[in-house]
């Protein structure tokens, strides 16, 4: 099994199944791919992770992908509008939650025991909070969810003025983990992947439920392996793996 970070493979070799999936699915899909490969010897899953919109553009521009899993409906809607999905193959398979995180380590220059300046959503307006990471809403689902949630709280303008837009949710998480920003907005599953590096201080309610759709691509229509992988992701076994990585069932 191979994995990528937003770079689509130049071509798909025989016996390979190319799966393009949102960055927030990295850990879960590595485990899912391993389980699926064990039941389908002879076929290797090539994983390509990145921001959902970037993956969608890669597919539209002809990059090989047999299965596409997005972190929101917008990216999948665009792929469908471009005729890039096999008819009838789209379905929701997982849900998530949006959270505000801060670095777990004591920042340089602060004495032990001094808490982070961000202890909740209201603190995002504080003058001493200067850098807040979130996914770029123009191309990253977590950024679109964050913008919607912060607008509902009347916080979007304040956060945007201090914003550090990231290329994908894992980059936003890394900014927080390295202490390069005061706080960040990520999915709960991403925060759970770095419990020693980041700390959750608030949950952001979203008007739009966070749902992950998956579909077989048009180029793989009729491909039994692609359909089998998508079915496995949505199966009880697949959902058990997703649940172990913090994902919930779709609403």
N, C-alpha and C positions, 0 to 999 in steps of 0.2 A: 504494500500500500504506500502511495506517495502523497505528499501534501504540498500545497502551494500557498502563496500569500498575495493573491491578486494578479498573478501573471498566468494568463491562460496558456495551456500547452499548445505548441505549434501544430500538433496533429495528434490524433488518437490512433494508437497502434492496435492491431488485432489482439483480442483478449483483454482490452482495457475499457473500463467504463469511466467516463469523465463526469465528475459531479462538481458543479459550481455552486458554492454555498456561502451564505452570509458569514462575515467574520465571527459573529457571536456564536455560531454553531461549531466553531473549530474543535473544541474538545469533544463535544457530543458526537459529531459526525466522524471523527477519527475512531471512536469506539464503535459506532454503528457500522462503519465500513469494515472494520476488523471482524465484527460478528457476521456481516453479510458475506464477506469473502470466505469465512470458514465453512459456510453452507453452500458456497458456489466456487469450488476449486476450479482453477483454470481461468478465472476472470479477476483482474486486478483493478481496484478502484483508485483512480487518480483524483485527488481532491484539490480543488482550486478555490481558495478562500479570498474574500475581499468585500468591499462595500457593495451592497446589493445593486445599486445603480451602475457601478463600474462593471460588475459581472453581466448585467443586462446588456450594456453597450457592447461588451465583448461578443456576446452571443449574436446580437443584431449585426455586428460587423463580420460575422463568419467564423469566430473562434469555435473550435470543437467543444461541445458540451452536450451530454446526453440527458442530464438531470439538472434542474435549476431549483434551488431553495433560497427564498428571499426572506428578509426580516420584516417586510411589510407588504401590504397589498399594492402600493403605488408602483414599486419596481416590477412586480409580477404583472400588473395591469399594462404597463408599457411594453413588456415582452409579448403579452397576448395581443395587444393592439398592432404590434409589428408582425404578427403571424408566426411567432417563434415558438409557440407551444403546441404540443400534440393535442388535438381536440379531446375534451373529456378527461384529461389527465390531471388537471389542477385540483388541489384540495388543501385545506389547512391541516397542519399536523402538530403544532405546538403554540404555546403562549408564553409570555414573559412579563416582567414588571420593570418599571423605570425607577432608578434609585440615584440619590445624591451621595457621592463618596468623597472622602478626604484621605490624604496620606496617613497611613497608620503610624509611621515613624515620626518622632519629634523633629520638626524642621530645624535646620541649622540656625543657630543664634537664639533658640528658645530653650529655656531651662527645662529639665525633666519635671513632669507634672503639669506643665502649662498646656492647656487644651488648645486644639485647633481653633482658629478664628471662626470657622464654620461649624456650627452645631445643629443647624437646621436651615430650612428654606429661607426664612426671614433674614438670615445672616448674609445671604448673597448680595444684599444692598450695602453691607458695611464698607466703609471707606478703606479699611485695611485688607479687604479681599480684592485682589487685583487681577487674578487670572483664573478663568473657569473654562475647563475643557468640555467640549461636546462635539458630536459628529456634525459635519457640515450639512445643514438641512437641504442644501441643493442636491446632494448626492448620497446621503447616508440616512437610512431609516431612523436610527436612534436620534439623530438630529431633528428629524421631522416630528417625532414623538415628543422630544424635549421642548421644541418651540411651541407646540400645541399646549403642552402641560404648563409651561411657564407663562404663556399668554393668559391662560385661565386663572393663574395666580397673580397676574399683574406684575410679573417679574421679568418678562422677556427683554424689555428695553435695557434694564439694569444689567442683566447677564450678558446680552449681546455686546454691550459697551466694553465688557471685560473678557469677551469670548476668545477662546483659542480653538478655532474649528479644526477638527481632526478628519483625516481621510477615511477612517473607519472606527468602529467602537473600540477595537483593541488598542488603537493608537491613543484614543482618549484615556483609556484605562492606564496605559503605560505612562502617560504624562503625570497622572495622579500618583501612581506607584513610585515614580522616581522623584516625586516632590517638586516637579517643575511647575505645578499649578496649585492653587489653594484648594480647589475642589473640581469635581467633574461629574457629568451626568452620563450614566452607562446603564446597561441592562443588569438586572440582579444576577443573572447567570455569569456575567463577566466579573462582577465584583466577587462572586463566590469562588472564582478561579484563582484569586490572589488574596486569600484571607489574611495573610501575614503582611501584605503590602498596602492594602486599602481598607478603610472602615466605612460602613454604611451609616449615614446620619439621618437620612429621611427617604421616604418613598414618595414618588410623584404620581398622583393619580392622572390617568390619561382618559380623555373623552373617547378616543378611539381605542378599542381593545387591541393590545399588542398580539398580533397573530402572524404566524409564519406559514406561508403557502409553499407548496412544492409541486413541480410539474415535470413531465417528460418533455424534452424539447422536440420541435418539429422534425429536426434532422434524425431523431431517434424514434420517431413514430413507428411502431411495429417491432421495436427492439425489445425482446423479452427481458434482457438483463436490466435495461433501464426501468421498465415497468415493475420488475421484481424489486429493484432497489427502492423505488418510490413507495411501493406497497409495504416493504419491510419497515421503512421509516415510520409509516402510519400504523403499523401493526402493534399489538400488545407488547411484543418483545422490544420493538423499536421505541415505544413510548416509555417502557421501563428504563431503557438506557437514557433517554432524554430526561426523565424524572430524576435519575441519579445525578444529572448535571444541572438540576435546578429548574428545568422547564416544566411548565404545567400543560394540561390538556387545553386545546383551543376552545374559546368560548363561542 
